Amino acid sequence: MPVELRKRKAPPPPPEPPAKKATKAKTTKAVAATKAAAEKVKEVATKVTKTAAAAATTNGNAKKPEVGDVISLEGFGGEIETNDGQKTTLKALVDESKAGVVIFTYPKASTPGCTRQACLFRDNYTSLSTDSGFAIYGLSKDSTTANTNFKTKQSLPYPLLCDPASTLISAIGLKKAPNGITRGVFVVDKSGKVLAAGAGSPEGTVNVVKGIVESLGAGEGDVEKVEEKVEEKVKEGEEKAEKVEEAEEANGKTNVEEKKEEEEDGDAKMEDAVAEKNEETKEADKKEEEESKEE
C-alpha cells in the first residue's frame, strides 16, 4: 500500500513593515520630549542662578555700591515695607520721587542715637526734601509697629521703611555682621547714580545730604568748593557727635559719683547717730550705777 506524504504548511507571511507615518510620529514625539526635558533643565538652572545671586546679595558678598556708580534699580534690594504696611521697592520709591531718594539707616527705633538722627532729618526736612525734590526715608530692621510708634512720637514728616530680612540694608552695603545694621546714609538719583553711600554719625549723615543738595544747586565752577565743604561738615558732625557722647558719658559718671557721695554721707550720718545713741546709753548706765551705790 503506498505511503501518503504529509503536506507541509506554508510558512506565515512576513509582517508588514510599519508605516512611515507611524515612524515619523514616534520621532516627533521623542524630539518633543527631549525639548521639554531641555527646557526643564534650563528652568531649574535659571532658578538656581537667581537663588545663588540673591543669597550672595543677602550675605553681603555682592559688590557694595560706591559713590559714582550707576546701579540697576530693577530688583535692587528686594521688597521692603513702609511703616504703614505697604509693600514697596527701591525702584518704586525712586520712580515716585522728583529727584531721587535719601535713605538713612539706624540700628533701632526710639533709642537715643537713632532718635537724634531721625529728629535731625525732621528738623532739616524742608531744605533737604521739599526744596530739593529728594524723598527722605528712614530704614531699619524694626517692625511696622515699632517704626510707626517711633514716627508718631517724634512727629517725623517722612515714612520709615521696615527691612527685617536686611535685603535692602545688605544691598546698600550697610549690614553689620552677623545680624545688625550700621548707621549710615544712601542717596541715589532718578538715573540710578549713587550720590552717597557709607556709614556715619547722626550729624554726619545729615551733613552729607546737606552737601549733596548744595552741590546740586551750585554753579558748575563751585561744585568742587562745595564738595570740600561737605567733607568739612561731615568731619564737624562726627566731632560734635563724639563730644556729645563724651559729655553724656561724663554726665553719667558724675551722677554715679554724686550718688555714691550721697550714700557715703548717709552712712556717715547713720554712724554718728548710732554713736550718739551708744553714748547716751553709756551715760544712762553710768548714772544708774552711781545711784545704786548711793543706796
C-alpha positions as CSV (number, residue, x, y, z in Angstrom):
1,M,0.0,0.0,0.0
2,P,1.6,3.3,-1.0
3,V,2.6,5.7,1.8
4,E,1.0,9.1,1.8
5,L,3.2,12.1,2.3
6,R,2.0,14.9,4.5
7,K,1.9,18.3,3.0
8,R,3.9,20.9,4.8
9,K,2.0,24.0,5.9
10,A,3.1,27.1,4.1
11,P,5.1,29.5,6.4
12,P,3.2,32.5,7.6
13,P,3.7,35.7,5.6
14,P,6.3,38.1,7.0
15,P,4.9,41.0,9.0
16,E,4.3,44.1,7.1
17,P,6.8,46.9,7.7
18,P,5.4,49.7,9.9
19,A,4.0,52.6,8.0
20,K,6.4,55.5,7.5
21,K,3.9,57.9,9.1
22,A,4.0,56.0,12.4
23,T,7.8,56.1,12.5
24,K,7.7,59.8,11.8
25,A,5.1,60.3,14.6
26,K,7.3,58.4,17.1
27,T,10.3,60.5,16.1
28,T,8.4,63.8,16.5
29,K,7.2,62.6,19.9
30,A,10.8,61.8,21.0
31,V,12.1,65.2,19.8
32,A,9.3,67.0,21.7
33,A,10.1,65.0,24.9
34,T,13.8,65.9,24.5
35,K,13.0,69.6,24.1
36,A,10.7,69.6,27.1
37,A,13.4,68.0,29.2
38,A,15.9,70.6,28.0
39,E,13.5,73.4,28.9
40,K,13.0,71.9,32.3
41,V,16.8,71.8,32.9
42,K,17.1,75.4,31.7
43,E,14.3,76.5,34.1
44,V,16.0,74.7,37.0
45,A,19.4,76.2,36.2
46,T,17.8,79.7,36.0
47,K,16.2,79.3,39.4
48,V,19.5,78.0,40.9
49,T,21.3,81.0,39.5
50,K,18.8,83.5,40.8
51,T,18.8,81.9,44.2
52,A,22.6,82.0,44.4
53,A,22.6,85.6,43.3
54,A,20.0,86.5,45.9
55,A,21.9,84.6,48.6
56,A,25.1,86.4,47.7
57,T,23.5,89.8,47.9
58,T,21.8,88.9,51.3
59,N,25.1,87.7,52.7
60,G,26.9,90.8,51.7
61,N,29.1,89.1,49.1
62,A,27.8,91.3,46.2
63,K,29.8,94.4,45.4
64,K,28.8,97.3,47.6
65,P,27.6,100.4,45.6
66,E,30.0,103.3,45.7
67,V,29.6,107.0,45.0
68,G,29.6,107.5,41.3
69,D,28.2,104.0,40.5
70,V,25.1,103.7,38.4
71,I,23.0,100.8,39.7
72,S,20.2,98.9,38.1
73,L,17.2,99.8,40.2
74,E,15.1,96.8,38.9
75,G,15.1,94.3,41.7
76,F,17.7,96.1,43.7
77,G,17.4,95.4,47.4
78,G,14.3,93.2,47.1
79,E,10.9,94.0,48.6
80,I,10.5,96.1,51.8
81,E,7.6,97.5,53.7
82,T,6.7,101.0,54.9
83,N,5.7,101.6,58.5
84,D,2.1,101.7,57.5
85,G,2.3,98.2,56.0
86,Q,2.6,98.9,52.2
87,K,5.0,96.7,50.2
88,T,7.4,98.6,48.0
89,T,10.9,98.5,46.4
90,L,13.7,101.0,46.0
91,K,12.8,101.3,42.3
92,A,9.2,102.3,43.2
93,L,10.4,104.9,45.7
94,V,12.8,106.4,43.2
95,D,10.1,106.4,40.5
96,E,7.7,108.2,42.8
97,S,10.3,110.9,43.8
98,K,11.1,114.1,41.9
99,A,14.9,114.0,42.1
100,G,15.8,110.7,43.9
101,V,15.8,109.1,47.3
102,V,17.7,109.7,50.5
103,I,17.7,106.7,52.9
104,F,19.3,106.9,56.3
105,T,19.8,103.7,58.3
106,Y,19.5,103.4,62.0
107,P,20.1,100.4,64.3
108,K,16.9,100.6,66.5
109,A,13.9,102.8,66.7
110,S,13.4,105.0,69.7
111,T,16.9,104.7,71.1
112,P,18.9,107.9,71.9
113,G,21.3,108.0,68.9
114,C,18.6,106.9,66.4
115,T,16.1,109.5,67.8
116,R,18.7,112.2,67.5
117,Q,19.4,111.2,63.9
118,A,15.7,111.0,62.9
119,C,15.0,114.3,64.5
120,L,17.9,116.0,62.7
121,F,16.4,114.8,59.4
122,R,13.0,116.0,60.6
123,D,14.3,119.5,61.5
124,N,16.1,119.9,58.2
125,Y,13.3,118.3,56.1
126,T,12.3,121.4,54.2
127,S,15.8,122.1,52.9
128,L,16.7,118.5,52.3
129,S,13.5,117.3,50.7
130,T,10.8,119.9,49.9
131,D,13.2,122.3,48.3
132,S,15.5,119.7,46.6
133,G,13.0,117.1,45.4
134,F,14.6,114.2,47.2
135,A,12.3,111.9,49.1
136,I,13.6,111.0,52.5
137,Y,13.2,107.7,54.2
138,G,14.5,106.1,57.4
139,L,15.4,102.4,57.2
140,S,15.8,99.8,59.9
141,K,15.1,96.1,60.8
142,D,12.3,97.2,63.2
143,S,8.7,96.0,62.9
144,T,6.0,98.2,61.4
145,T,4.6,98.7,64.9
146,A,7.9,99.9,66.3
147,N,8.6,102.2,63.4
148,T,5.0,103.6,63.5
149,N,5.3,104.4,67.2
150,F,8.7,106.0,66.5
151,K,7.3,108.1,63.7
152,T,4.3,109.2,65.7
153,K,6.1,110.0,68.9
154,Q,8.8,112.1,67.1
155,S,6.4,113.7,64.6
156,L,8.5,112.6,61.6
157,P,7.3,114.0,58.3
158,Y,8.7,111.2,56.2
159,P,8.0,107.4,56.1
160,L,10.1,104.8,57.8
161,L,11.0,101.6,56.0
162,C,11.0,98.1,57.6
163,D,13.5,95.6,56.3
164,P,13.6,92.6,58.8
165,A,15.3,90.4,56.3
166,S,18.0,93.0,55.6
167,T,17.7,92.7,51.8
168,L,17.9,96.4,51.1
169,I,20.2,97.1,54.0
170,S,22.7,94.5,52.6
171,A,22.3,95.8,49.0
172,I,23.4,99.3,50.0
173,G,26.3,97.9,52.0
174,L,25.1,98.8,55.5
175,K,24.5,95.4,57.0
176,K,26.5,94.8,60.2
177,A,27.6,91.2,60.8
178,P,26.1,89.0,61.9
179,N,22.5,90.4,62.1
180,G,23.0,94.1,62.8
181,I,22.7,97.4,60.9
182,T,25.3,100.1,60.5
183,R,24.2,103.7,60.9
184,G,24.7,105.5,57.6
185,V,23.1,107.1,54.6
186,F,22.5,106.1,50.9
187,V,21.5,108.6,48.2
188,V,20.5,107.7,44.7
189,D,19.1,109.9,41.9
190,K,16.5,109.2,39.3
191,S,19.0,107.7,36.9
192,G,20.3,105.2,39.4
193,K,23.5,107.2,40.1
194,V,24.8,106.7,43.7
195,L,25.5,110.1,45.2
196,A,26.3,108.9,48.8
197,A,26.9,105.5,50.4
198,G,28.5,104.9,53.7
199,A,28.4,104.9,57.5
200,G,28.2,108.0,59.6
201,S,27.1,109.6,62.8
202,P,23.6,111.1,63.3
203,E,25.0,114.6,62.5
204,G,27.4,113.2,59.8
205,T,24.6,111.5,57.8
206,V,22.6,114.7,57.7
207,N,25.6,116.8,56.7
208,V,26.3,114.5,53.8
209,V,22.9,115.1,52.4
210,K,23.2,118.9,53.0
211,G,26.4,118.9,51.0
212,I,24.7,117.0,48.1
213,V,21.8,119.4,48.0
214,E,24.1,122.4,48.0
215,S,26.4,120.9,45.3
216,L,23.4,120.2,43.0
217,G,22.2,123.7,43.4
218,A,25.6,125.3,42.9
219,G,27.1,126.5,39.7
220,E,29.5,124.2,37.8
221,G,32.6,126.1,38.9
222,D,31.5,126.0,42.6
223,V,30.9,122.2,42.8
224,E,34.5,121.4,43.9
225,K,34.4,124.0,46.6
226,V,31.0,122.7,47.8
227,E,32.4,119.2,48.0
228,E,35.2,120.4,50.1
229,K,32.7,122.0,52.4
230,V,30.7,118.7,52.6
231,E,33.8,116.9,53.8
232,E,34.3,119.6,56.4
233,K,30.7,119.4,57.6
234,V,30.9,115.6,57.9
235,K,34.1,115.9,60.0
236,E,32.4,118.6,62.1
237,G,29.4,116.5,62.6
238,E,31.4,113.5,63.7
239,E,33.5,115.6,66.1
240,K,30.3,117.1,67.5
241,A,28.8,113.6,67.9
242,E,31.9,112.4,69.8
243,K,31.7,115.4,72.1
244,V,28.1,114.8,72.8
245,E,28.8,111.1,73.6
246,E,31.7,112.1,75.8
247,A,29.5,114.7,77.6
248,E,26.8,112.1,78.1
249,E,29.3,109.6,79.4
250,A,30.9,112.2,81.7
251,N,27.4,113.2,82.9
252,G,26.7,109.6,83.6
253,K,29.9,109.2,85.7
254,T,29.1,112.4,87.6
255,N,25.7,111.2,88.5
256,V,27.2,107.9,89.7
257,E,29.8,109.7,91.8
258,E,27.2,112.0,93.3
259,K,25.0,109.1,94.2
260,K,28.0,107.4,95.8
261,E,28.8,110.5,97.8
262,E,25.2,110.7,98.9
263,E,25.3,107.1,100.1
264,E,28.6,107.7,101.9
265,D,27.2,110.8,103.5
266,G,24.1,108.9,104.6
267,D,26.3,106.1,106.0
268,A,28.3,108.6,108.0
269,K,25.2,110.2,109.4
270,M,23.9,106.8,110.4
271,E,27.2,106.0,112.1
272,D,27.1,109.3,114.0
273,A,23.5,108.6,115.1
274,V,24.4,105.2,116.3
275,A,27.5,106.5,118.2
276,E,25.4,109.2,119.8
277,K,22.8,106.7,120.9
278,N,25.5,104.4,122.3
279,E,27.0,107.4,124.2
280,E,23.5,108.2,125.7
281,T,23.1,104.6,126.7
282,K,26.5,104.6,128.4
283,E,25.6,107.8,130.3
284,A,22.3,106.3,131.5
285,D,24.0,103.1,132.6
286,K,26.7,105.1,134.5
287,K,24.1,107.3,136.2
288,E,22.1,104.2,137.2
289,E,25.2,102.5,138.6
290,E,26.0,105.6,140.7
291,E,22.5,105.8,142.1
292,S,22.7,102.1,143.1
293,K,26.0,102.7,145.0
294,E,24.4,105.6,146.9
295,E,21.6,103.4,148.1
